[in-house]
Amino acid sequence: VEFYAPWCGHCQKLAPEWEKAAKALKGIVKVGAVDMTTDQNVGAPYNIQGFPTIKFFGDNKKSPLDYNSGRTAKEITNFAIKQSEQIVNKRLTGKSQQSTSDSSEKDVVVLTDSNFEETVLKSKDMWLVEFYAPWCGHCQKLAPEWEKAAKALKGIVKVGAVDMTTDQNVGAPYNIQGFPTIKFFGDNKKSPLDYNSGRTAKEITNFAIKQSEQIVNKRLTGKSQQSTSDSSEKDVVVLTDSNFEETVLKSKDMWLVEFYAPW
């Protein structure tokens, strides 16, 4: 999150890089901005001393992390990915302050013939999807690690599973030869990437973060197949007194917020 003032020269200089970073991080880390000339109540708890002030809201939304590095899109995105990776690793080792208040919400999304297109293929999110059969011993062995990976990646990369005994149409385009088959759906949803590494939660999450980082870097250099079909949707979310709590503080997503002044 960026806390800014519209009159602030440094904020104006940052603006195009902030937009670039937001576009590059889309579907991985959410990016927002708070105009401190109109919505100063948002910044009140964070002791904003100057503009722009940038904070990263991870698992512990009550204690965001200050961003004090460079002002290029590359430096900003590197920081966001690095923080996300650290959060994932803390979750895996039980050292995170990840909320369990919505424990009724499944970490692994059940994907079917009826929801796969809308949920995965039309999504801006990154997806790691397992195609499995309930009778498959390897799938049964993977299950607890897959759950752990899903919980660790929550709010960064979405994790789902397709039961190929009931929803085989989902897997038809992907030439599934055995179970479990795992695929990563990045920017080019028509051509997912095969996952062929180890079956531990750590190895799975390492892969997901690495792929996300590569996608961000491709987007920054214009080499990605990122869709622009929803170009009307803002990459930088406008955060205000009225939406900050619901949008950021109660969210499971990672947030990078700029507090700024327009002057």
KETOR-513595 format. One record per residue (C-alpha): residue number from 1; x, y, z. Coordinates in steps of 0.2 Angstrom, whole numbers, plus 5000, padded with zeros to 4 digits. Each point is the difference from the previous one (the first is absolute). Example, Ala and Ser with C-alpha at 12.3 -4.5 7.8 and 13.67 -1.06 7.14 Angstrom:
<atoms>
atom nr: 1 | east: 5062 | north: 4978 | up: 5039;
atom nr: 2 | east: 5006 | north: 5017 | up: 4997;
</atoms>
This chain:
<atoms>
atom nr: 1 | east: 5000 | north: 5000 | up: 5000;
atom nr: 2 | east: 5006 | north: 5017 | up: 4996;
atom nr: 3 | east: 4995 | north: 5015 | up: 5011;
atom nr: 4 | east: 5002 | north: 5016 | up: 4989;
atom nr: 5 | east: 4996 | north: 5018 | up: 4998;
atom nr: 6 | east: 4995 | north: 5006 | up: 4982;
atom nr: 7 | east: 5011 | north: 5015 | up: 5002;
atom nr: 8 | east: 5015 | north: 4991 | up: 5004;
atom nr: 9 | east: 5014 | north: 5000 | up: 4987;
atom nr: 10 | east: 5007 | north: 4983 | up: 5005;
atom nr: 11 | east: 4983 | north: 4993 | up: 4999;
atom nr: 12 | east: 4997 | north: 5006 | up: 4983;
atom nr: 13 | east: 5017 | north: 4993 | up: 4995;
atom nr: 14 | east: 4996 | north: 4983 | up: 5007;
atom nr: 15 | east: 4982 | north: 4999 | up: 4992;
atom nr: 16 | east: 5005 | north: 4992 | up: 4983;
atom nr: 17 | east: 5012 | north: 4988 | up: 5009;
atom nr: 18 | east: 4986 | north: 4996 | up: 5013;
atom nr: 19 | east: 4988 | north: 4996 | up: 4985;
atom nr: 20 | east: 5013 | north: 4989 | up: 4992;
atom nr: 21 | east: 5003 | north: 4990 | up: 5016;
atom nr: 22 | east: 4981 | north: 4998 | up: 5003;
atom nr: 23 | east: 4997 | north: 4994 | up: 4982;
atom nr: 24 | east: 5015 | north: 4988 | up: 5002;
atom nr: 25 | east: 4994 | north: 4993 | up: 5017;
atom nr: 26 | east: 4982 | north: 4998 | up: 4995;
atom nr: 27 | east: 4993 | north: 4984 | up: 5006;
atom nr: 28 | east: 5014 | north: 4997 | up: 5012;
atom nr: 29 | east: 5002 | north: 5015 | up: 5012;
atom nr: 30 | east: 4986 | north: 5014 | up: 5000;
atom nr: 31 | east: 5006 | north: 5018 | up: 4998;
atom nr: 32 | east: 4991 | north: 5015 | up: 5007;
atom nr: 33 | east: 5002 | north: 5018 | up: 5004;
atom nr: 34 | east: 4993 | north: 5012 | up: 5013;
atom nr: 35 | east: 4998 | north: 5019 | up: 4996;
atom nr: 36 | east: 5005 | north: 5007 | up: 5017;
atom nr: 37 | east: 4992 | north: 5017 | up: 4996;
atom nr: 38 | east: 4983 | north: 4993 | up: 4999;
atom nr: 39 | east: 5001 | north: 4983 | up: 5011;
atom nr: 40 | east: 5012 | north: 5004 | up: 5014;
atom nr: 41 | east: 4991 | north: 4989 | up: 5012;
atom nr: 42 | east: 5006 | north: 4985 | up: 4991;
atom nr: 43 | east: 5018 | north: 5005 | up: 5003;
atom nr: 44 | east: 4998 | north: 5005 | up: 5018;
atom nr: 45 | east: 5004 | north: 4984 | up: 5008;
atom nr: 46 | east: 5017 | north: 4999 | up: 4990;
atom nr: 47 | east: 5009 | north: 5015 | up: 5006;
atom nr: 48 | east: 5002 | north: 5007 | up: 4982;
atom nr: 49 | east: 5015 | north: 5012 | up: 5001;
atom nr: 50 | east: 5001 | north: 5005 | up: 4981;
atom nr: 51 | east: 4995 | north: 4996 | up: 4983;
atom nr: 52 | east: 5000 | north: 4988 | up: 4991;
atom nr: 53 | east: 5000 | north: 4987 | up: 5014;
atom nr: 54 | east: 4998 | north: 4982 | up: 4994;
atom nr: 55 | east: 4995 | north: 4985 | up: 5012;
atom nr: 56 | east: 4998 | north: 4982 | up: 4997;
atom nr: 57 | east: 4985 | north: 4992 | up: 5008;
atom nr: 58 | east: 5004 | north: 4981 | up: 5002;
atom nr: 59 | east: 4993 | north: 4987 | up: 5012;
atom nr: 60 | east: 5000 | north: 5012 | up: 5015;
atom nr: 61 | east: 4990 | north: 5014 | up: 4993;
atom nr: 62 | east: 5001 | north: 5010 | up: 5017;
atom nr: 63 | east: 5019 | north: 5002 | up: 4997;
atom nr: 64 | east: 5004 | north: 5003 | up: 4982;
atom nr: 65 | east: 5018 | north: 5001 | up: 4994;
atom nr: 66 | east: 5008 | north: 5016 | up: 4994;
atom nr: 67 | east: 5007 | north: 5000 | up: 4983;
atom nr: 68 | east: 5017 | north: 5011 | up: 4999;
atom nr: 69 | east: 5008 | north: 4994 | up: 4984;
atom nr: 70 | east: 5001 | north: 5007 | up: 4982;
atom nr: 71 | east: 4985 | north: 5008 | up: 4991;
atom nr: 72 | east: 5001 | north: 4990 | up: 4984;
atom nr: 73 | east: 4987 | north: 4987 | up: 4995;
atom nr: 74 | east: 5013 | north: 4987 | up: 5000;
atom nr: 75 | east: 5006 | north: 5004 | up: 5018;
atom nr: 76 | east: 4982 | north: 5001 | up: 5006;
atom nr: 77 | east: 4995 | north: 4983 | up: 4992;
atom nr: 78 | east: 5015 | north: 4992 | up: 5007;
atom nr: 79 | east: 4996 | north: 5005 | up: 5017;
atom nr: 80 | east: 4982 | north: 4994 | up: 4999;
atom nr: 81 | east: 5005 | north: 4983 | up: 4993;
atom nr: 82 | east: 5014 | north: 4998 | up: 5013;
atom nr: 83 | east: 4987 | north: 5004 | up: 5014;
atom nr: 84 | east: 4988 | north: 4988 | up: 4993;
atom nr: 85 | east: 5013 | north: 4986 | up: 5000;
atom nr: 86 | east: 5004 | north: 5004 | up: 5018;
atom nr: 87 | east: 4982 | north: 4999 | up: 5005;
atom nr: 88 | east: 4998 | north: 4983 | up: 4991;
atom nr: 89 | east: 5015 | north: 4993 | up: 5009;
atom nr: 90 | east: 4994 | north: 5006 | up: 5017;
atom nr: 91 | east: 4983 | north: 4993 | up: 4997;
atom nr: 92 | east: 5008 | north: 4983 | up: 4996;
atom nr: 93 | east: 5010 | north: 5000 | up: 5016;
atom nr: 94 | east: 4986 | north: 5006 | up: 5011;
atom nr: 95 | east: 5009 | north: 5017 | up: 5003;
atom nr: 96 | east: 4987 | north: 5011 | up: 4992;
atom nr: 97 | east: 4986 | north: 5011 | up: 5007;
atom nr: 98 | east: 4988 | north: 4993 | up: 4986;
atom nr: 99 | east: 4982 | north: 5002 | up: 5006;
atom nr: 100 | east: 4989 | north: 4985 | up: 5001;
atom nr: 101 | east: 4984 | north: 5009 | up: 5003;
atom nr: 102 | east: 4993 | north: 4994 | up: 4983;
atom nr: 103 | east: 5005 | north: 4982 | up: 5003;
atom nr: 104 | east: 4984 | north: 4994 | up: 4993;
atom nr: 105 | east: 5006 | north: 5007 | up: 4983;
atom nr: 106 | east: 5009 | north: 4986 | up: 4991;
atom nr: 107 | east: 5019 | north: 5003 | up: 4996;
atom nr: 108 | east: 4999 | north: 4988 | up: 4985;
atom nr: 109 | east: 4986 | north: 5006 | up: 4988;
atom nr: 110 | east: 4990 | north: 4986 | up: 4993;
atom nr: 111 | east: 5000 | north: 5002 | up: 4981;
atom nr: 112 | east: 4986 | north: 4992 | up: 4989;
atom nr: 113 | east: 4994 | north: 4999 | up: 4982;
atom nr: 114 | east: 4988 | north: 5014 | up: 5005;
atom nr: 115 | east: 5012 | north: 5012 | up: 5008;
atom nr: 116 | east: 5017 | north: 4998 | up: 4993;
atom nr: 117 | east: 4998 | north: 5012 | up: 4985;
atom nr: 118 | east: 4994 | north: 5015 | up: 5011;
atom nr: 119 | east: 5011 | north: 4996 | up: 5015;
atom nr: 120 | east: 5016 | north: 4996 | up: 4992;
atom nr: 121 | east: 5001 | north: 5004 | up: 4981;
atom nr: 122 | east: 4991 | north: 5017 | up: 5001;
atom nr: 123 | east: 5010 | north: 5005 | up: 5016;
atom nr: 124 | east: 5014 | north: 5012 | up: 5002;
atom nr: 125 | east: 5006 | north: 4989 | up: 5015;
atom nr: 126 | east: 5015 | north: 4988 | up: 4999;
atom nr: 127 | east: 4993 | north: 4982 | up: 5002;
atom nr: 128 | east: 5008 | north: 4984 | up: 5005;
atom nr: 129 | east: 4989 | north: 4986 | up: 4995;
atom nr: 130 | east: 5001 | north: 4981 | up: 5004;
atom nr: 131 | east: 4991 | north: 4988 | up: 4989;
atom nr: 132 | east: 4997 | north: 4984 | up: 5011;
atom nr: 133 | east: 4990 | north: 4984 | up: 5002;
atom nr: 134 | east: 4994 | north: 4995 | up: 5018;
atom nr: 135 | east: 5006 | north: 4982 | up: 4998;
atom nr: 136 | east: 5017 | north: 5005 | up: 4995;
atom nr: 137 | east: 5013 | north: 4996 | up: 5014;
atom nr: 138 | east: 5012 | north: 5014 | up: 4994;
atom nr: 139 | east: 4986 | north: 5013 | up: 5001;
atom nr: 140 | east: 4995 | north: 4994 | up: 5018;
atom nr: 141 | east: 5018 | north: 5002 | up: 5005;
atom nr: 142 | east: 5001 | north: 5017 | up: 4992;
atom nr: 143 | east: 4984 | north: 5006 | up: 5009;
atom nr: 144 | east: 5006 | north: 5007 | up: 5016;
atom nr: 145 | east: 5015 | north: 5008 | up: 4992;
atom nr: 146 | east: 4988 | north: 5008 | up: 4987;
atom nr: 147 | east: 4990 | north: 5007 | up: 5014;
atom nr: 148 | east: 5015 | north: 5007 | up: 5009;
atom nr: 149 | east: 5006 | north: 5008 | up: 4984;
atom nr: 150 | east: 4982 | north: 5008 | up: 4997;
atom nr: 151 | east: 5000 | north: 5007 | up: 5018;
atom nr: 152 | east: 5017 | north: 5007 | up: 4998;
atom nr: 153 | east: 4997 | north: 5008 | up: 4983;
atom nr: 154 | east: 4983 | north: 5008 | up: 5005;
atom nr: 155 | east: 4998 | north: 5017 | up: 4994;
atom nr: 156 | east: 5015 | north: 4999 | up: 4988;
atom nr: 157 | east: 4997 | north: 4985 | up: 4988;
atom nr: 158 | east: 4983 | north: 4990 | up: 4999;
atom nr: 159 | east: 5000 | north: 4982 | up: 5002;
atom nr: 160 | east: 4987 | north: 4988 | up: 4993;
atom nr: 161 | east: 4996 | north: 4982 | up: 4997;
atom nr: 162 | east: 4990 | north: 4990 | up: 4986;
atom nr: 163 | east: 4993 | north: 4983 | up: 5004;
atom nr: 164 | east: 5003 | north: 4992 | up: 4983;
atom nr: 165 | east: 4987 | north: 4986 | up: 5004;
atom nr: 166 | east: 4986 | north: 5012 | up: 5000;
atom nr: 167 | east: 5006 | north: 5015 | up: 4990;
atom nr: 168 | east: 5011 | north: 4993 | up: 4986;
atom nr: 169 | east: 4994 | north: 5013 | up: 4988;
atom nr: 170 | east: 5011 | north: 5013 | up: 5009;
atom nr: 171 | east: 5016 | north: 4990 | up: 4997;
atom nr: 172 | east: 4996 | north: 4995 | up: 4982;
atom nr: 173 | east: 5010 | north: 5015 | up: 4992;
atom nr: 174 | east: 5015 | north: 4996 | up: 5010;
atom nr: 175 | east: 5004 | north: 4983 | up: 4995;
atom nr: 176 | east: 5001 | north: 4993 | up: 5018;
atom nr: 177 | east: 5009 | north: 4983 | up: 4999;
atom nr: 178 | east: 5001 | north: 4996 | up: 5019;
atom nr: 179 | east: 4995 | north: 5005 | up: 5017;
atom nr: 180 | east: 5004 | north: 5011 | up: 5008;
atom nr: 181 | east: 5004 | north: 5013 | up: 4987;
atom nr: 182 | east: 5004 | north: 5018 | up: 5005;
atom nr: 183 | east: 4999 | north: 5015 | up: 4989;
atom nr: 184 | east: 5004 | north: 5018 | up: 5003;
atom nr: 185 | east: 4988 | north: 5012 | up: 4991;
atom nr: 186 | east: 5009 | north: 5017 | up: 4999;
atom nr: 187 | east: 4997 | north: 5014 | up: 4987;
atom nr: 188 | east: 4997 | north: 4989 | up: 4986;
atom nr: 189 | east: 4986 | north: 4989 | up: 5006;
atom nr: 190 | east: 4999 | north: 4991 | up: 4984;
atom nr: 191 | east: 5017 | north: 4993 | up: 5002;
atom nr: 192 | east: 5003 | north: 4995 | up: 5019;
atom nr: 193 | east: 5017 | north: 4994 | up: 5006;
atom nr: 194 | east: 5003 | north: 4982 | up: 5006;
atom nr: 195 | east: 5006 | north: 4998 | up: 5018;
atom nr: 196 | east: 5012 | north: 4985 | up: 5000;
atom nr: 197 | east: 5010 | north: 5004 | up: 5017;
atom nr: 198 | east: 4998 | north: 4992 | up: 5017;
atom nr: 199 | east: 4984 | north: 4997 | up: 5009;
atom nr: 200 | east: 5003 | north: 5009 | up: 5016;
atom nr: 201 | east: 4991 | north: 5016 | up: 5005;
atom nr: 202 | east: 5017 | north: 5009 | up: 5000;
atom nr: 203 | east: 5005 | north: 4995 | up: 4983;
atom nr: 204 | east: 4982 | north: 5004 | up: 4993;
atom nr: 205 | east: 5000 | north: 5018 | up: 5008;
atom nr: 206 | east: 5018 | north: 5003 | up: 4994;
atom nr: 207 | east: 4994 | north: 4996 | up: 4982;
atom nr: 208 | east: 4985 | north: 5011 | up: 5001;
atom nr: 209 | east: 5009 | north: 5015 | up: 5007;
atom nr: 210 | east: 5014 | north: 4998 | up: 4987;
atom nr: 211 | east: 4987 | north: 4999 | up: 4986;
atom nr: 212 | east: 4992 | north: 5016 | up: 5007;
atom nr: 213 | east: 5016 | north: 5009 | up: 5000;
atom nr: 214 | east: 5004 | north: 4995 | up: 4982;
atom nr: 215 | east: 4983 | north: 5006 | up: 4995;
atom nr: 216 | east: 5002 | north: 5017 | up: 5009;
atom nr: 217 | east: 5017 | north: 5002 | up: 4991;
atom nr: 218 | east: 4993 | north: 4996 | up: 4983;
atom nr: 219 | east: 4986 | north: 5013 | up: 5003;
atom nr: 220 | east: 5012 | north: 5013 | up: 5004;
atom nr: 221 | east: 5010 | north: 4997 | up: 4984;
atom nr: 222 | east: 4985 | north: 4998 | up: 4989;
atom nr: 223 | east: 5003 | north: 4982 | up: 4997;
atom nr: 224 | east: 4985 | north: 4993 | up: 5008;
atom nr: 225 | east: 4983 | north: 4994 | up: 4993;
atom nr: 226 | east: 4991 | north: 5009 | up: 5013;
atom nr: 227 | east: 4982 | north: 5004 | up: 4995;
atom nr: 228 | east: 4994 | north: 5018 | up: 4998;
atom nr: 229 | east: 4982 | north: 4995 | up: 4997;
atom nr: 230 | east: 4995 | north: 5008 | up: 5016;
atom nr: 231 | east: 5010 | north: 5016 | up: 4997;
atom nr: 232 | east: 4986 | north: 5010 | up: 5008;
atom nr: 233 | east: 5004 | north: 4992 | up: 5017;
atom nr: 234 | east: 5013 | north: 5011 | up: 5009;
atom nr: 235 | east: 5016 | north: 4992 | up: 5005;
atom nr: 236 | east: 5003 | north: 5012 | up: 5014;
atom nr: 237 | east: 4985 | north: 4998 | up: 5012;
atom nr: 238 | east: 4994 | north: 5017 | up: 5007;
atom nr: 239 | east: 4999 | north: 4998 | up: 5019;
atom nr: 240 | east: 4990 | north: 5012 | up: 5011;
atom nr: 241 | east: 4993 | north: 5002 | up: 5018;
atom nr: 242 | east: 4985 | north: 4990 | up: 4995;
atom nr: 243 | east: 5008 | north: 4985 | up: 4992;
atom nr: 244 | east: 5017 | north: 4998 | up: 5007;
atom nr: 245 | east: 4995 | north: 4988 | up: 5015;
atom nr: 246 | east: 4989 | north: 4988 | up: 4989;
atom nr: 247 | east: 5012 | north: 5001 | up: 4985;
atom nr: 248 | east: 5017 | north: 4998 | up: 5008;
atom nr: 249 | east: 4999 | north: 4997 | up: 5019;
atom nr: 250 | east: 4987 | north: 4986 | up: 4999;
atom nr: 251 | east: 5008 | north: 4993 | up: 4984;
atom nr: 252 | east: 5009 | north: 4983 | up: 4998;
atom nr: 253 | east: 5010 | north: 5008 | up: 4986;
atom nr: 254 | east: 5017 | north: 5008 | up: 5001;
atom nr: 255 | east: 4999 | north: 5019 | up: 4998;
atom nr: 256 | east: 5013 | north: 5013 | up: 4995;
atom nr: 257 | east: 4993 | north: 5017 | up: 5004;
atom nr: 258 | east: 5006 | north: 5018 | up: 4996;
atom nr: 259 | east: 4995 | north: 5014 | up: 5011;
atom nr: 260 | east: 5002 | north: 5016 | up: 4990;
atom nr: 261 | east: 4996 | north: 5019 | up: 4998;
atom nr: 262 | east: 4995 | north: 5006 | up: 4982;
atom nr: 263 | east: 5010 | north: 5016 | up: 5002;
</atoms>
